[in-house]
Structures are given as structure tokens and as C-alpha cells.
Amino acid sequence: MSETATAQQWICISCGFIYDPEQGDPDGGIPPGTSFDDVPDDWFCPVCGARKKDFELHEG
């Protein structure tokens, strides 16, 4: 896993939640250090329940 891929953050277009690979989503079964590409397709936003496909690369 490259440093660049790990550092990319993704934002939920529904609610603005930011998925940070360094933090993961432990409550959702995603351990810290998991790149967004490695997150299962059936994962959903922990805030609003949006699907993984409803996230965009965060450029901030």
C-alpha cells in the first residue's frame, strides 16, 4: 500500500463525512490504515448510511 493511496481522504456527498484511511471506521469493521479502495463495496457511511459509491475523492 503506497503512502499516497493511504493518505487520500474521501467525502460523503450526502452528509460531508470524511473517510480518513488513517482512522478507518472501526465501528463499521474497517481497521485503521485501510485505503478506501480496500473498503468493501457494501460498507456505508457511519453518519447517514450512504453507500460507498456515494463518496468522492476529497481535495481538501
PDB file of N, H, CA, C and O in Angstrom:
ATOM      1  N   MET A   1       0.856  -1.179   0.000  1.00  0.00           N
ATOM      2  CA  MET A   1       0.000   0.000   0.000  1.00  0.00           C
ATOM      3  C   MET A   1       0.896   1.235   0.000  1.00  0.00           C
ATOM      4  O   MET A   1       1.778   1.363   0.849  1.00  0.00           O
ATOM      5  N   SER A   2       0.675   2.140  -0.945  1.00  0.00           N
ATOM      6  H   SER A   2      -0.041   2.036  -1.635  1.00  0.00           H
ATOM      7  CA  SER A   2       1.538   3.307  -1.047  1.00  0.00           C
ATOM      8  C   SER A   2       1.101   4.385  -0.060  1.00  0.00           C
ATOM      9  O   SER A   2      -0.048   4.414   0.380  1.00  0.00           O
ATOM     10  N   GLU A   3       2.019   5.252   0.273  1.00  0.00           N
ATOM     11  H   GLU A   3       2.952   5.229  -0.085  1.00  0.00           H
ATOM     12  CA  GLU A   3       1.737   6.353   1.182  1.00  0.00           C
ATOM     13  C   GLU A   3       0.652   7.263   0.598  1.00  0.00           C
ATOM     14  O   GLU A   3      -0.227   7.730   1.322  1.00  0.00           O
ATOM     15  N   THR A   4       0.717   7.513  -0.719  1.00  0.00           N
ATOM     16  H   THR A   4       1.431   7.134  -1.308  1.00  0.00           H
ATOM     17  CA  THR A   4      -0.250   8.384  -1.374  1.00  0.00           C
ATOM     18  C   THR A   4      -1.656   7.800  -1.298  1.00  0.00           C
ATOM     19  O   THR A   4      -2.600   8.514  -0.960  1.00  0.00           O
ATOM     20  N   ALA A   5      -1.809   6.524  -1.606  1.00  0.00           N
ATOM     21  H   ALA A   5      -1.043   5.944  -1.881  1.00  0.00           H
ATOM     22  CA  ALA A   5      -3.123   5.889  -1.575  1.00  0.00           C
ATOM     23  C   ALA A   5      -3.691   5.887  -0.162  1.00  0.00           C
ATOM     24  O   ALA A   5      -4.893   6.075   0.026  1.00  0.00           O
ATOM     25  N   THR A   6      -2.838   5.676   0.827  1.00  0.00           N
ATOM     26  H   THR A   6      -1.862   5.524   0.675  1.00  0.00           H
ATOM     27  CA  THR A   6      -3.287   5.638   2.207  1.00  0.00           C
ATOM     28  C   THR A   6      -3.761   7.014   2.669  1.00  0.00           C
ATOM     29  O   THR A   6      -4.707   7.116   3.449  1.00  0.00           O
ATOM     30  N   ALA A   7      -3.108   8.066   2.190  1.00  0.00           N
ATOM     31  H   ALA A   7      -2.339   7.983   1.555  1.00  0.00           H
ATOM     32  CA  ALA A   7      -3.405   9.414   2.659  1.00  0.00           C
ATOM     33  C   ALA A   7      -4.641  10.023   2.005  1.00  0.00           C
ATOM     34  O   ALA A   7      -5.146  11.035   2.491  1.00  0.00           O
ATOM     35  N   GLN A   8      -5.143   9.439   0.919  1.00  0.00           N
ATOM     36  H   GLN A   8      -4.733   8.617   0.524  1.00  0.00           H
ATOM     37  CA  GLN A   8      -6.304  10.013   0.234  1.00  0.00           C
ATOM     38  C   GLN A   8      -7.553   9.898   1.095  1.00  0.00           C
ATOM     39  O   GLN A   8      -7.889   8.825   1.595  1.00  0.00           O
ATOM     40  N   GLN A   9      -8.225  11.018   1.253  1.00  0.00           N
ATOM     41  H   GLN A   9      -7.951  11.890   0.846  1.00  0.00           H
ATOM     42  CA  GLN A   9      -9.467  11.045   2.010  1.00  0.00           C
ATOM     43  C   GLN A   9     -10.638  11.123   1.043  1.00  0.00           C
ATOM     44  O   GLN A   9     -10.522  11.689  -0.045  1.00  0.00           O
ATOM     45  N   TRP A  10     -11.761  10.553   1.447  1.00  0.00           N
ATOM     46  H   TRP A  10     -11.854  10.094   2.330  1.00  0.00           H
ATOM     47  CA  TRP A  10     -12.973  10.523   0.625  1.00  0.00           C
ATOM     48  C   TRP A  10     -14.110  11.155   1.398  1.00  0.00           C
ATOM     49  O   TRP A  10     -14.227  10.959   2.608  1.00  0.00           O
ATOM     50  N   ILE A  11     -14.960  11.921   0.702  1.00  0.00           N
ATOM     51  H   ILE A  11     -14.865  12.080  -0.281  1.00  0.00           H
ATOM     52  CA  ILE A  11     -16.056  12.638   1.356  1.00  0.00           C
ATOM     53  C   ILE A  11     -17.406  12.116   0.880  1.00  0.00           C
ATOM     54  O   ILE A  11     -17.615  11.871  -0.308  1.00  0.00           O
ATOM     55  N   CYS A  12     -18.307  11.954   1.826  1.00  0.00           N
ATOM     56  H   CYS A  12     -18.138  12.153   2.791  1.00  0.00           H
ATOM     57  CA  CYS A  12     -19.672  11.532   1.522  1.00  0.00           C
ATOM     58  C   CYS A  12     -20.414  12.708   0.900  1.00  0.00           C
ATOM     59  O   CYS A  12     -20.508  13.775   1.506  1.00  0.00           O
ATOM     60  N   ILE A  13     -20.940  12.521  -0.304  1.00  0.00           N
ATOM     61  H   ILE A  13     -20.864  11.654  -0.797  1.00  0.00           H
ATOM     62  CA  ILE A  13     -21.640  13.621  -0.970  1.00  0.00           C
ATOM     63  C   ILE A  13     -23.007  13.891  -0.353  1.00  0.00           C
ATOM     64  O   ILE A  13     -23.619  14.921  -0.635  1.00  0.00           O
ATOM     65  N   SER A  14     -23.485  12.986   0.476  1.00  0.00           N
ATOM     66  H   SER A  14     -22.988  12.150   0.705  1.00  0.00           H
ATOM     67  CA  SER A  14     -24.786  13.183   1.127  1.00  0.00           C
ATOM     68  C   SER A  14     -24.690  14.029   2.386  1.00  0.00           C
ATOM     69  O   SER A  14     -25.522  14.909   2.607  1.00  0.00           O
ATOM     70  N   CYS A  15     -23.664  13.767   3.230  1.00  0.00           N
ATOM     71  H   CYS A  15     -22.988  13.052   3.051  1.00  0.00           H
ATOM     72  CA  CYS A  15     -23.622  14.459   4.522  1.00  0.00           C
ATOM     73  C   CYS A  15     -22.308  15.169   4.827  1.00  0.00           C
ATOM     74  O   CYS A  15     -22.238  15.943   5.782  1.00  0.00           O
ATOM     75  N   GLY A  16     -21.256  14.919   4.030  1.00  0.00           N
ATOM     76  H   GLY A  16     -21.313  14.289   3.254  1.00  0.00           H
ATOM     77  CA  GLY A  16     -19.978  15.590   4.259  1.00  0.00           C
ATOM     78  C   GLY A  16     -19.014  14.827   5.157  1.00  0.00           C
ATOM     79  O   GLY A  16     -17.923  15.320   5.445  1.00  0.00           O
ATOM     80  N   PHE A  17     -19.399  13.617   5.612  1.00  0.00           N
ATOM     81  H   PHE A  17     -20.285  13.216   5.379  1.00  0.00           H
ATOM     82  CA  PHE A  17     -18.487  12.797   6.411  1.00  0.00           C
ATOM     83  C   PHE A  17     -17.235  12.522   5.584  1.00  0.00           C
ATOM     84  O   PHE A  17     -17.327  12.219   4.395  1.00  0.00           O
ATOM     85  N   ILE A  18     -16.073  12.629   6.211  1.00  0.00           N
ATOM     86  H   ILE A  18     -15.998  12.875   7.177  1.00  0.00           H
ATOM     87  CA  ILE A  18     -14.810  12.357   5.525  1.00  0.00           C
ATOM     88  C   ILE A  18     -14.234  11.040   6.017  1.00  0.00           C
ATOM     89  O   ILE A  18     -13.981  10.859   7.209  1.00  0.00           O
ATOM     90  N   TYR A  19     -14.028  10.109   5.061  1.00  0.00           N
ATOM     91  H   TYR A  19     -14.233  10.256   4.093  1.00  0.00           H
ATOM     92  CA  TYR A  19     -13.366   8.849   5.387  1.00  0.00           C
ATOM     93  C   TYR A  19     -11.863   9.091   5.337  1.00  0.00           C
ATOM     94  O   TYR A  19     -11.317   9.452   4.295  1.00  0.00           O
ATOM     95  N   ASP A  20     -11.206   8.890   6.465  1.00  0.00           N
ATOM     96  H   ASP A  20     -11.650   8.596   7.311  1.00  0.00           H
ATOM     97  CA  ASP A  20      -9.759   9.053   6.586  1.00  0.00           C
ATOM     98  C   ASP A  20      -9.148   7.665   6.748  1.00  0.00           C
ATOM     99  O   ASP A  20      -9.391   6.996   7.753  1.00  0.00           O
ATOM    100  N   PRO A  21      -8.355   7.224   5.765  1.00  0.00           N
ATOM    101  CA  PRO A  21      -7.766   5.878   5.837  1.00  0.00           C
ATOM    102  C   PRO A  21      -6.920   5.648   7.087  1.00  0.00           C
ATOM    103  O   PRO A  21      -6.817   4.517   7.561  1.00  0.00           O
ATOM    104  N   GLU A  22      -6.317   6.699   7.621  1.00  0.00           N
ATOM    105  H   GLU A  22      -6.400   7.618   7.236  1.00  0.00           H
ATOM    106  CA  GLU A  22      -5.503   6.537   8.826  1.00  0.00           C
ATOM    107  C   GLU A  22      -6.366   6.156  10.029  1.00  0.00           C
ATOM    108  O   GLU A  22      -5.891   5.489  10.948  1.00  0.00           O
ATOM    109  N   GLN A  23      -7.628   6.578  10.024  1.00  0.00           N
ATOM    110  H   GLN A  23      -8.014   7.120   9.278  1.00  0.00           H
ATOM    111  CA  GLN A  23      -8.542   6.268  11.127  1.00  0.00           C
ATOM    112  C   GLN A  23      -9.416   5.057  10.820  1.00  0.00           C
ATOM    113  O   GLN A  23      -9.815   4.329  11.729  1.00  0.00           O
ATOM    114  N   GLY A  24      -9.718   4.840   9.522  1.00  0.00           N
ATOM    115  H   GLY A  24      -9.394   5.431   8.784  1.00  0.00           H
ATOM    116  CA  GLY A  24     -10.623   3.758   9.152  1.00  0.00           C
ATOM    117  C   GLY A  24     -12.019   4.008   9.725  1.00  0.00           C
ATOM    118  O   GLY A  24     -12.405   5.152   9.963  1.00  0.00           O
ATOM    119  N   ASP A  25     -12.755   2.945   9.938  1.00  0.00           N
ATOM    120  H   ASP A  25     -12.441   2.016   9.745  1.00  0.00           H
ATOM    121  CA  ASP A  25     -14.076   3.002  10.574  1.00  0.00           C
ATOM    122  C   ASP A  25     -14.209   1.753  11.442  1.00  0.00           C
ATOM    123  O   ASP A  25     -14.930   0.820  11.087  1.00  0.00           O
ATOM    124  N   PRO A  26     -13.511   1.737  12.584  1.00  0.00           N
ATOM    125  CA  PRO A  26     -13.530   0.541  13.434  1.00  0.00           C
ATOM    126  C   PRO A  26     -14.928   0.064  13.803  1.00  0.00           C
ATOM    127  O   PRO A  26     -15.168  -1.141  13.873  1.00  0.00           O
ATOM    128  N   ASP A  27     -15.856   0.992  14.040  1.00  0.00           N
ATOM    129  H   ASP A  27     -15.661   1.971  13.982  1.00  0.00           H
ATOM    130  CA  ASP A  27     -17.226   0.595  14.380  1.00  0.00           C
ATOM    131  C   ASP A  27     -17.931  -0.079  13.198  1.00  0.00           C
ATOM    132  O   ASP A  27     -18.868  -0.856  13.379  1.00  0.00           O
ATOM    133  N   GLY A  28     -17.461   0.237  11.983  1.00  0.00           N
ATOM    134  H   GLY A  28     -16.700   0.868  11.836  1.00  0.00           H
ATOM    135  CA  GLY A  28     -18.031  -0.353  10.780  1.00  0.00           C
ATOM    136  C   GLY A  28     -17.221  -1.533  10.263  1.00  0.00           C
ATOM    137  O   GLY A  28     -17.478  -2.043   9.172  1.00  0.00           O
ATOM    138  N   GLY A  29     -16.228  -1.970  11.064  1.00  0.00           N
ATOM    139  H   GLY A  29     -16.019  -1.556  11.950  1.00  0.00           H
ATOM    140  CA  GLY A  29     -15.430  -3.130  10.684  1.00  0.00           C
ATOM    141  C   GLY A  29     -14.254  -2.813   9.779  1.00  0.00           C
ATOM    142  O   GLY A  29     -13.665  -3.724   9.198  1.00  0.00           O
ATOM    143  N   ILE A  30     -13.895  -1.529   9.644  1.00  0.00           N
ATOM    144  H   ILE A  30     -14.374  -0.789  10.116  1.00  0.00           H
ATOM    145  CA  ILE A  30     -12.776  -1.125   8.795  1.00  0.00           C
ATOM    146  C   ILE A  30     -11.629  -0.667   9.700  1.00  0.00           C
ATOM    147  O   ILE A  30     -11.722   0.388  10.327  1.00  0.00           O
ATOM    148  N   PRO A  31     -10.558  -1.446   9.770  1.00  0.00           N
ATOM    149  CA  PRO A  31      -9.462  -1.081  10.679  1.00  0.00           C
ATOM    150  C   PRO A  31      -8.673   0.133  10.188  1.00  0.00           C
ATOM    151  O   PRO A  31      -8.630   0.402   8.988  1.00  0.00           O
ATOM    152  N   PRO A  32      -8.052   0.863  11.112  1.00  0.00           N
ATOM    153  CA  PRO A  32      -7.185   1.975  10.719  1.00  0.00           C
ATOM    154  C   PRO A  32      -6.123   1.494   9.732  1.00  0.00           C
ATOM    155  O   PRO A  32      -5.624   0.373   9.829  1.00  0.00           O
ATOM    156  N   GLY A  33      -5.788   2.378   8.772  1.00  0.00           N
ATOM    157  H   GLY A  33      -6.194   3.289   8.694  1.00  0.00           H
ATOM    158  CA  GLY A  33      -4.788   2.044   7.771  1.00  0.00           C
ATOM    159  C   GLY A  33      -5.371   1.409   6.518  1.00  0.00           C
ATOM    160  O   GLY A  33      -4.624   0.983   5.637  1.00  0.00           O
ATOM    161  N   THR A  34      -6.708   1.340   6.425  1.00  0.00           N
ATOM    162  H   THR A  34      -7.314   1.686   7.140  1.00  0.00           H
ATOM    163  CA  THR A  34      -7.364   0.733   5.267  1.00  0.00           C
ATOM    164  C   THR A  34      -7.658   1.805   4.215  1.00  0.00           C
ATOM    165  O   THR A  34      -8.418   2.739   4.471  1.00  0.00           O
ATOM    166  N   SER A  35      -7.046   1.664   3.021  1.00  0.00           N
ATOM    167  H   SER A  35      -6.429   0.905   2.814  1.00  0.00           H
ATOM    168  CA  SER A  35      -7.313   2.625   1.955  1.00  0.00           C
ATOM    169  C   SER A  35      -8.760   2.476   1.498  1.00  0.00           C
ATOM    170  O   SER A  35      -9.362   1.415   1.665  1.00  0.00           O
ATOM    171  N   PHE A  36      -9.310   3.529   0.926  1.00  0.00           N
ATOM    172  H   PHE A  36      -8.821   4.390   0.791  1.00  0.00           H
ATOM    173  CA  PHE A  36     -10.714   3.498   0.501  1.00  0.00           C
ATOM    174  C   PHE A  36     -10.944   2.427  -0.560  1.00  0.00           C
ATOM    175  O   PHE A  36     -12.015   1.823  -0.609  1.00  0.00           O
ATOM    176  N   ASP A  37      -9.951   2.191  -1.401  1.00  0.00           N
ATOM    177  H   ASP A  37      -9.081   2.682  -1.361  1.00  0.00           H
ATOM    178  CA  ASP A  37     -10.067   1.143  -2.424  1.00  0.00           C
ATOM    179  C   ASP A  37     -10.255  -0.238  -1.808  1.00  0.00           C
ATOM    180  O   ASP A  37     -10.873  -1.112  -2.415  1.00  0.00           O
ATOM    181  N   ASP A  38      -9.725  -0.436  -0.602  1.00  0.00           N
ATOM    182  H   ASP A  38      -9.223   0.274  -0.108  1.00  0.00           H
ATOM    183  CA  ASP A  38      -9.823  -1.728   0.076  1.00  0.00           C
ATOM    184  C   ASP A  38     -11.062  -1.872   0.954  1.00  0.00           C
ATOM    185  O   ASP A  38     -11.305  -2.937   1.522  1.00  0.00           O
ATOM    186  N   VAL A  39     -11.845  -0.797   1.064  1.00  0.00           N
ATOM    187  H   VAL A  39     -11.648   0.068   0.602  1.00  0.00           H
ATOM    188  CA  VAL A  39     -13.092  -0.849   1.831  1.00  0.00           C
ATOM    189  C   VAL A  39     -14.111  -1.651   1.009  1.00  0.00           C
ATOM    190  O   VAL A  39     -14.262  -1.395  -0.185  1.00  0.00           O
ATOM    191  N   PRO A  40     -14.808  -2.607   1.617  1.00  0.00           N
ATOM    192  CA  PRO A  40     -15.791  -3.413   0.864  1.00  0.00           C
ATOM    193  C   PRO A  40     -16.900  -2.554   0.248  1.00  0.00           C
ATOM    194  O   PRO A  40     -17.274  -1.520   0.802  1.00  0.00           O
ATOM    195  N   ASP A  41     -17.413  -2.986  -0.888  1.00  0.00           N
ATOM    196  H   ASP A  41     -17.110  -3.825  -1.338  1.00  0.00           H
ATOM    197  CA  ASP A  41     -18.457  -2.235  -1.588  1.00  0.00           C
ATOM    198  C   ASP A  41     -19.753  -2.139  -0.786  1.00  0.00           C
ATOM    199  O   ASP A  41     -20.566  -1.247  -1.027  1.00  0.00           O
ATOM    200  N   ASP A  42     -19.950  -3.058   0.170  1.00  0.00           N
ATOM    201  H   ASP A  42     -19.289  -3.783   0.365  1.00  0.00           H
ATOM    202  CA  ASP A  42     -21.182  -2.999   0.961  1.00  0.00           C
ATOM    203  C   ASP A  42     -21.050  -2.140   2.225  1.00  0.00           C
ATOM    204  O   ASP A  42     -21.982  -2.062   3.026  1.00  0.00           O
ATOM    205  N   TRP A  43     -19.892  -1.499   2.399  1.00  0.00           N
ATOM    206  H   TRP A  43     -19.135  -1.562   1.749  1.00  0.00           H
ATOM    207  CA  TRP A  43     -19.709  -0.563   3.515  1.00  0.00           C
ATOM    208  C   TRP A  43     -20.582   0.662   3.282  1.00  0.00           C
ATOM    209  O   TRP A  43     -20.875   1.010   2.138  1.00  0.00           O
ATOM    210  N   PHE A  44     -20.998   1.316   4.362  1.00  0.00           N
ATOM    211  H   PHE A  44     -20.760   1.033   5.291  1.00  0.00           H
ATOM    212  CA  PHE A  44     -21.825   2.514   4.226  1.00  0.00           C
ATOM    213  C   PHE A  44     -21.346   3.590   5.190  1.00  0.00           C
ATOM    214  O   PHE A  44     -20.657   3.311   6.171  1.00  0.00           O
ATOM    215  N   CYS A  45     -21.726   4.819   4.888  1.00  0.00           N
ATOM    216  H   CYS A  45     -22.285   5.046   4.091  1.00  0.00           H
ATOM    217  CA  CYS A  45     -21.351   5.975   5.708  1.00  0.00           C
ATOM    218  C   CYS A  45     -21.877   5.792   7.131  1.00  0.00           C
ATOM    219  O   CYS A  45     -23.062   5.522   7.324  1.00  0.00           O
ATOM    220  N   PRO A  46     -21.002   5.937   8.126  1.00  0.00           N
ATOM    221  CA  PRO A  46     -21.439   5.756   9.517  1.00  0.00           C
ATOM    222  C   PRO A  46     -22.342   6.879  10.016  1.00  0.00           C
ATOM    223  O   PRO A  46     -22.982   6.735  11.058  1.00  0.00           O
ATOM    224  N   VAL A  47     -22.403   7.990   9.294  1.00  0.00           N
ATOM    225  H   VAL A  47     -21.883   8.107   8.449  1.00  0.00           H
ATOM    226  CA  VAL A  47     -23.232   9.118   9.721  1.00  0.00           C
ATOM    227  C   VAL A  47     -24.632   9.060   9.112  1.00  0.00           C
ATOM    228  O   VAL A  47     -25.630   9.176   9.823  1.00  0.00           O
ATOM    229  N   CYS A  48     -24.699   8.876   7.769  1.00  0.00           N
ATOM    230  H   CYS A  48     -23.889   8.781   7.192  1.00  0.00           H
ATOM    231  CA  CYS A  48     -26.003   8.970   7.108  1.00  0.00           C
ATOM    232  C   CYS A  48     -26.447   7.687   6.402  1.00  0.00           C
ATOM    233  O   CYS A  48     -27.578   7.603   5.925  1.00  0.00           O
ATOM    234  N   GLY A  49     -25.563   6.690   6.334  1.00  0.00           N
ATOM    235  H   GLY A  49     -24.643   6.758   6.721  1.00  0.00           H
ATOM    236  CA  GLY A  49     -25.938   5.425   5.724  1.00  0.00           C
ATOM    237  C   GLY A  49     -25.773   5.368   4.212  1.00  0.00           C
ATOM    238  O   GLY A  49     -26.180   4.387   3.588  1.00  0.00           O
ATOM    239  N   ALA A  50     -25.180   6.405   3.604  1.00  0.00           N
ATOM    240  H   ALA A  50     -24.849   7.201   4.111  1.00  0.00           H
ATOM    241  CA  ALA A  50     -24.956   6.397   2.158  1.00  0.00           C
ATOM    242  C   ALA A  50     -23.989   5.274   1.786  1.00  0.00           C
ATOM    243  O   ALA A  50     -23.149   4.877   2.593  1.00  0.00           O
ATOM    244  N   ARG A  51     -24.112   4.771   0.573  1.00  0.00           N
ATOM    245  H   ARG A  51     -24.795   5.093  -0.083  1.00  0.00           H
ATOM    246  CA  ARG A  51     -23.264   3.672   0.107  1.00  0.00           C
ATOM    247  C   ARG A  51     -21.871   4.191  -0.276  1.00  0.00           C
ATOM    248  O   ARG A  51     -21.678   5.392  -0.468  1.00  0.00           O
ATOM    249  N   LYS A  52     -20.925   3.287  -0.380  1.00  0.00           N
ATOM    250  H   LYS A  52     -21.083   2.312  -0.223  1.00  0.00           H
ATOM    251  CA  LYS A  52     -19.555   3.639  -0.748  1.00  0.00           C
ATOM    252  C   LYS A  52     -19.506   4.405  -2.073  1.00  0.00           C
ATOM    253  O   LYS A  52     -18.674   5.296  -2.246  1.00  0.00           O
ATOM    254  N   LYS A  53     -20.396   4.060  -3.006  1.00  0.00           N
ATOM    255  H   LYS A  53     -21.072   3.337  -2.866  1.00  0.00           H
ATOM    256  CA  LYS A  53     -20.403   4.712  -4.314  1.00  0.00           C
ATOM    257  C   LYS A  53     -20.810   6.183  -4.227  1.00  0.00           C
ATOM    258  O   LYS A  53     -20.653   6.928  -5.194  1.00  0.00           O
ATOM    259  N   ASP A  54     -21.334   6.605  -3.066  1.00  0.00           N
ATOM    260  H   ASP A  54     -21.461   6.000  -2.280  1.00  0.00           H
ATOM    261  CA  ASP A  54     -21.737   7.992  -2.865  1.00  0.00           C
ATOM    262  C   ASP A  54     -20.625   8.845  -2.249  1.00  0.00           C
ATOM    263  O   ASP A  54     -20.889   9.925  -1.720  1.00  0.00           O
ATOM    264  N   PHE A  55     -19.400   8.367  -2.319  1.00  0.00           N
ATOM    265  H   PHE A  55     -19.186   7.490  -2.749  1.00  0.00           H
ATOM    266  CA  PHE A  55     -18.240   9.115  -1.836  1.00  0.00           C
ATOM    267  C   PHE A  55     -17.412   9.595  -3.014  1.00  0.00           C
ATOM    268  O   PHE A  55     -17.327   8.923  -4.042  1.00  0.00           O
ATOM    269  N   GLU A  56     -16.797  10.775  -2.855  1.00  0.00           N
ATOM    270  H   GLU A  56     -16.866  11.321  -2.020  1.00  0.00           H
ATOM    271  CA  GLU A  56     -15.900  11.324  -3.858  1.00  0.00           C
ATOM    272  C   GLU A  56     -14.551  11.609  -3.202  1.00  0.00           C
ATOM    273  O   GLU A  56     -14.465  11.798  -1.989  1.00  0.00           O
ATOM    274  N   LEU A  57     -13.507  11.635  -4.016  1.00  0.00           N
ATOM    275  H   LEU A  57     -13.577  11.481  -5.002  1.00  0.00           H
ATOM    276  CA  LEU A  57     -12.179  11.972  -3.519  1.00  0.00           C
ATOM    277  C   LEU A  57     -12.213  13.385  -2.950  1.00  0.00           C
ATOM    278  O   LEU A  57     -12.678  14.315  -3.608  1.00  0.00           O
ATOM    279  N   HIS A  58     -11.725  13.538  -1.742  1.00  0.00           N
ATOM    280  H   HIS A  58     -11.347  12.782  -1.208  1.00  0.00           H
ATOM    281  CA  HIS A  58     -11.722  14.831  -1.054  1.00  0.00           C
ATOM    282  C   HIS A  58     -10.431  15.556  -1.384  1.00  0.00           C
ATOM    283  O   HIS A  58      -9.341  15.037  -1.146  1.00  0.00           O
ATOM    284  N   GLU A  59     -10.554  16.740  -1.924  1.00  0.00           N
ATOM    285  H   GLU A  59     -11.440  17.161  -2.117  1.00  0.00           H
ATOM    286  CA  GLU A  59      -9.387  17.512  -2.365  1.00  0.00           C
ATOM    287  C   GLU A  59      -9.004  18.595  -1.364  1.00  0.00           C
ATOM    288  O   GLU A  59      -8.414  19.603  -1.752  1.00  0.00           O
ATOM    289  N   GLY A  60      -9.324  18.411  -0.095  1.00  0.00           N
ATOM    290  H   GLY A  60      -9.804  17.592   0.220  1.00  0.00           H
ATOM    291  CA  GLY A  60      -9.075  19.485   0.850  1.00  0.00           C
ATOM    292  C   GLY A  60      -8.029  19.182   1.820  1.00  0.00           C
ATOM    293  O   GLY A  60      -7.722  20.011   2.676  1.00  0.00           O
TER     294      GLY A  60
END
